[in-house]
């Protein structure tokens, strides 16, 4: 039975792997995305520099990182990029200063990493030095591609 969107949108696919009838290619990981705001009392430059260097080093040097995390990325959104994005028009901008993504093979692997003694010790109180923790938003998602 076709869904409502299928009935509304007639489309001839260029790429057969994207066709509605194609089998999805499920990827064996979960992506944990953390959307951050900087603390109000530090500059954007201080926030991005600290997050890109000290914080990243602390997170990735914990031994459980290599055991449980398959990928780690940081996406930095500067005031200049926010200003440029507003020129795109009728799109809602996410009002965050950055997003980190941590990919793990399972929810349990993510839990083991974030609750590991070494990671907890490395991060103890440090995030509060540059992040507005109350302004942090999290998304966990499974990924697949066609």
C-alpha positions as CSV (number, residue, x, y, z in Angstrom):
1,X,0.0,0.0,0.0
2,X,1.5,3.4,-1.0
3,X,1.8,6.1,1.6
4,X,0.2,9.6,1.2
5,X,3.4,11.2,0.0
6,X,4.0,8.5,-2.7
7,X,0.5,9.3,-4.0
8,X,1.2,13.0,-4.0
9,X,4.6,13.0,-5.6
10,X,5.2,11.5,-9.0
11,X,9.0,10.9,-9.5
12,X,11.3,9.1,-11.8
13,X,14.5,8.2,-10.0
14,X,17.9,9.0,-11.5
15,X,19.6,6.7,-9.0
16,X,18.0,3.3,-8.6
17,X,19.5,2.8,-5.1
18,X,17.3,5.7,-3.9
19,X,14.1,4.3,-5.4
20,X,11.3,3.6,-2.8
21,X,11.5,-0.1,-3.6
22,X,15.3,-0.3,-3.1
23,X,16.6,-2.1,0.0
24,X,18.0,0.4,2.5
25,X,21.7,0.0,3.3
26,X,21.6,0.1,7.1
27,X,24.9,1.3,8.6
28,X,26.0,-0.4,11.8
29,X,26.3,2.7,14.0
30,X,24.5,5.3,16.1
31,X,25.3,8.9,15.7
32,X,25.2,11.0,18.9
33,X,25.0,14.7,18.0
34,X,25.6,17.4,20.7
35,X,24.7,21.0,19.8
36,X,26.6,23.5,22.0
37,X,26.4,27.1,22.9
38,X,29.4,28.9,24.4
39,X,29.3,30.4,27.8
40,X,28.2,34.1,27.6
41,X,31.3,35.3,29.3
42,X,33.9,34.0,26.8
43,X,34.5,35.1,23.2
44,X,33.7,33.1,20.2
45,X,37.4,32.8,19.4
46,X,38.1,31.4,22.9
47,X,35.2,29.0,22.7
48,X,36.2,27.5,19.3
49,X,40.0,27.4,20.1
50,X,39.4,25.6,23.4
51,X,36.9,23.2,22.0
52,X,39.1,22.4,18.9
53,X,42.3,21.8,20.9
54,X,42.1,21.1,24.7
55,X,38.6,19.6,24.8
56,X,39.2,17.5,21.7
57,X,42.5,16.2,23.1
58,X,40.9,15.3,26.4
59,X,38.0,13.4,24.8
60,X,40.0,11.5,22.2
61,X,43.0,10.6,24.4
62,X,40.8,8.6,26.9
63,X,41.6,4.9,26.2
64,X,37.9,3.9,25.8
65,X,37.6,6.4,22.9
66,X,39.6,4.0,20.6
67,X,37.6,1.1,21.9
68,X,34.1,2.4,21.5
69,X,34.0,5.4,19.2
70,X,34.2,4.9,15.5
71,X,34.2,8.6,14.4
72,X,34.3,12.0,16.1
73,X,33.7,15.3,14.3
74,X,33.3,18.9,15.4
75,X,31.3,21.4,13.4
76,X,32.1,25.0,14.2
77,X,29.4,27.7,13.5
78,X,31.0,31.2,13.8
79,X,29.1,34.5,14.0
80,X,30.2,35.2,10.4
81,X,28.7,31.9,9.2
82,X,25.5,32.6,11.0
83,X,25.2,36.0,9.3
84,X,25.8,34.4,5.9
85,X,23.2,31.7,6.5
86,X,20.5,34.4,7.3
87,X,20.9,35.5,3.7
88,X,19.6,32.1,2.5
89,X,16.1,33.4,3.3
90,X,13.2,31.4,4.7
91,X,15.1,28.8,6.7
92,X,15.2,28.5,10.4
93,X,18.8,28.7,11.7
94,X,19.9,26.4,14.6
95,X,21.2,28.9,17.1
96,X,24.2,27.0,18.3
97,X,27.9,27.7,18.2
98,X,28.9,24.1,17.3
99,X,28.0,20.5,17.1
100,X,30.1,17.5,17.9
101,X,29.2,14.0,16.5
102,X,30.3,10.8,18.1
103,X,29.6,7.6,16.2
104,X,29.4,4.3,18.0
105,X,28.4,0.8,17.0
106,X,25.6,0.5,19.6
107,X,23.9,2.4,22.3
108,X,25.8,0.3,24.8
109,X,29.1,1.3,23.3
110,X,28.2,4.9,23.7
111,X,27.1,4.3,27.3
112,X,30.4,2.5,28.0
113,X,32.5,5.3,26.6
114,X,30.6,8.2,28.3
115,X,30.5,6.3,31.7
116,X,34.1,5.0,31.6
117,X,36.1,6.1,34.5
118,X,38.9,7.5,32.3
119,X,36.5,9.7,30.3
120,X,34.6,10.9,33.3
121,X,37.9,11.8,35.1
122,X,39.3,13.6,32.0
123,X,36.1,15.7,31.6
124,X,35.3,16.3,35.3
125,X,34.1,19.8,35.4
126,X,36.0,20.9,32.4
127,X,33.1,21.4,30.0
128,X,31.6,24.0,32.3
129,X,34.7,26.1,31.6
130,X,33.5,26.9,28.1
131,X,30.0,25.5,27.4
132,X,26.6,26.7,28.4
133,X,25.6,23.2,29.6
134,X,21.9,24.2,30.0
135,X,21.9,25.3,26.4
136,X,23.2,21.9,25.1
137,X,20.8,19.9,22.9
138,X,21.4,16.2,22.1
139,X,20.2,14.0,19.2
140,X,20.8,10.3,18.9
141,X,20.0,8.7,15.6
142,X,20.6,5.6,13.5
143,X,21.8,6.0,10.0
144,X,21.2,4.3,6.7
145,X,21.7,5.2,3.2
146,X,20.2,3.9,0.0
